[in-house]
Amino acid sequence: MTPAATIPTVTLNDDNTIPVLGLGVAELSAEETESAVASALEAGYRLIDTVKGNEEVVGRAIAASGIPREELFIATKLATEDQGFQSAQDAVKASLDRLGLEYVDFYLMDWPAEQNGKYIDGWGGIMRSRQDGLIKSIGVANFTPENLSDIIDLSYFPPAVNQVELHPLLSQTELRAVHAQHSIITGAYIPLGEGKLAENPAIAEVAAAHGKSPAQVLIRWSLQLGDIVIPGPTNPAQIAENVDVFDFELTAAEVETLSGLDDGTRFRPNPGT
């Protein structure tokens, strides 16, 4: 069993810290979520990344764990339908009610949804909730460089994280360079490419060289890029395996090899289109 102390943290641009590896439950059923969160917390995870639809179940699972609140890092998101200055603030309070918490450690706007024209107002509402002490850190997900420029230029407050699809077939090199300019941490979701990268010969070769699984190598690659990595397995054995990635390191050549697999493949919609 891997204790929580073995999962490093990284300091965000607001001086708060966050574990570099967490569990994502956005696409899990209620039953899967409760089981996965319990398994993850037992395996040493402390970052749980959820969404509006799973918050109540996550709240039950973390309450049942008995783990002190200050050891947990709970992240959730603003749904597109809740964008807007006041509606975003209302959504934050509703999330807290469902989670059974007095604050969340991290709150992200899930999509810019430019067609609605409300994401700037939504960002302002999230900022206000942070000022009110309901949120520790704020960020975004699926934002393009243009979206990031919009909110930074208008609010003078950069997000702490931009969470995007990221794996060797989509390494997001240009976007990560924009993040670096603003001290924004890249959050990586679908880091295993929905399991479709395990049979890739280059990834399998690196895994064999380290006596690790392809999933572990993919997570390690993303960690060495400086990302916060959010895989979303439901199997307890896979959850435990995914956190066992801090006892080896990829060589610079191996990182370059995996990064060189980038061909623009996406498993989720393109935020730019």
N, C-alpha and C positions, 0 to 999 in steps of 0.2 A: 504494500500500500504506500502510495506516495504522499507524504505530508504536505500541507499547504505551504510550509516554509520553503520548499524547494522550487516554487514557482516565482520567478523574479517579477519585480514591478518596474515600471518606467514612469518617469515624471512628465506630466503633461505641461502644456504652456501656461496653465493657470496654477502651477505648483502642486496640484493634487497628484497622487500616484494611482496607477491602475495595474493589475496583473497583466502580464503579456499573453496569457493564454486563458481562455474561458470557454464556457459551453453556450452555444446558441440553440434556442428552442423555438424560434419563430415559426417553423413549419411543422411542429409536432402536434399530435393530438393531446387532449388533456391528460389521458392516461399515460401516454408516452412521456409527456413533460414531467409529470410528478415523479415517475420512476427514474428518468434521466437525471433530473436535478438531485434527487436523493443519492444516486450512484456517483454523480460528479462531486458532490460535497464530501462524500465518504472517501473518494479517491484523492481529495486535496484541492479541487477547484474552489475558487472563491469568487470568480467573476461569472455571473449568470446574466446572459443577454436575452431579453425577452421582448415581446410586443404586446400590444393592447389585448389581443384575444387570449393570451396565456398568463396574464398577470395574476389572476386570482389563484390559479394552480401553483404558480411559482411562489406566491405568498404563503400558501399552505405548506409547501415543501420546505421552504427555508425556516418557517416557524417550527415545524416538526423536527428539524435537524438539531435544534438546541445550540447552534453555533452563535456566539455573540455577534450582535449587529455590526460592531465596529470591525469585525474580521471579514465581512462580506462586502462585495462590490456589485451592486445591482444596477443593471442598465436596462432601460426601456425606451420606447420611441413614440414620437408624435405621428399619428396616422394622417394620411393626406386629407381626409374629410374633416380633420380637426384643425387645419391650418387657419391662421387668423390671430390677431393680437389677443383678444379676450378669449377666444375659443381655445387657443393653445394653453393659456393659463388654467382654464377650466379642465382641459384634458390632463394636465399635470396632476391636479387635485384628484381627478377621477382615478388616475393610475395609482396614486398613493393609497386611495381607499381600497382598490382591488388588491393591491400588494400587502396591505395592512402595515404600511411603513409611514414614518414621519418625514422621510426624505428619500430620494434616490441618489445614488452616487453618480449616475451618468444618464443624460437624457438627450436623445438624438432626434432630429427631424428626418423621417424615413426616406422621403423623396422630395426633390424640389417641386415637382408638379407645376411646371411653368404655365401650363394651360389654365390653371386656376388663378394665377396671379396673386397668390396669398402667401408665398413662402417667406417673403421679406417680413410681412406682418407676423407670421408665425415665429420667425426667429426673434423678433422683438418680444413676443409673449414669453418665449422660453427664457430670454435674458431677464425679464421681469421676475419670473418664477425663481430664477437663480438668486436674484437680489433679495427675494423674500425668504431665502433659506430652504426652499423645497427641493433644490437640486444642487449638487456639489459641482459637477462639471457638465458642460454642454457641447454638443457636436452635431454632426450631420451624417447622412448616409446617401450614397449614390449621387453626390454632387460633382458636377463638371468644374473645370477651372473657371469657366464663366460664372457659374452659380456661386462659387466661392468668392470671386471678385465682387459680385453684387453685395453679398451680405457683409463682407469685410469693409468695403468702401463706404457702405451706408451706416454700419454700426460701430466701426472701428474696434471690433471685437472678433478675432478669428475663432473658429471652432477649435476645440481641443483635438478632435478626431474626425476624419472622414472615412466612414466604413464603406468599402466597395468590394465587388467581386474581384478576387485576386488569387491566382495560382500560376504555375509556370507557363500555361498557354495564354495567360493574360496578366502579364507582370506589372502593368500600369506604370511603366517607367516615366512617362511624361507627367502623369498626374502626381506621382510621388515626388518629382522634382518641384512641382508647384507647392506641394505640402511642405517640403523642406524650407522653402522661402518664408513660410509663415509659422514655422515650428509646429505644424499640424502632424499628428501621428496618423499613419495609415492603418486602418482596421481592415483585416482580411476576412471576408466571409466566403463560403464555398472553397476553402483552401485545398480541399481534396478533389476538386473538380467533379463533385457528385459521385465520387468513387470511380470515375472513368479514366483516371490517370494511373491507376495501380499497375496496369499492364504495359505502360510505356517503357520500352527497353532502356532508355537512358535513366529513368527514375529507378527501375528495377535493379540496374547495375550499381547505382550509388547505394541503394538499400542493402544489397548483398555485401558491398565493401565494408559496411558498418555493422552488419548483423542486425539491421533494423528493418521494419516494414516500410513499404512505399508511403503509407500514411504518415509514419513518423518522419520520414525524410522530407515530405512535402511541408509538414508543419515546421520542421527545423529550418528549411529553406526560407520560409516566410519570416520566421523569427530573426534569422540572421540578416534579413533585409531591414529589420527594425520595426516590423509590423506588430500590431496586437492581433492575435489569431483566434478566430471564433469558429471552430468546427462544431458540427451538430449531430453527433452520433446518438443512438438510443440504446445500443447494446452495452451493458456494463463492462464487458471485457474490452471493447473498443474504446470506451471512455477512459478506462485505466491505461490502455496502451497509448492513447494520444497524449497523455500528460507525461509519459516516460520519454521525454525528448531533451532532457537537460544534462545528460551524461555523455553526449558526443557532439562533435562539431563538424560541419561540412568544410572541406577545403575551399579556398578561393576558386580553384578550377572547377570544383563540383557545383558551386553556386553559379558560376558563369555558364556551365553546361545546362543547368536547369533553366536559368533565365533565357538561354538561347532557344528554348522550345517555344517561345512566345510567337503565336501566329494569329493572335486576335480572337481566338475562340471564346465565346461567351455561353454560359449555361443559363443566364438570366437576361432580362431585357437590358438594352443599351440605354443608359440615362441620357445620352446625347441625342437619341432619336425617338 
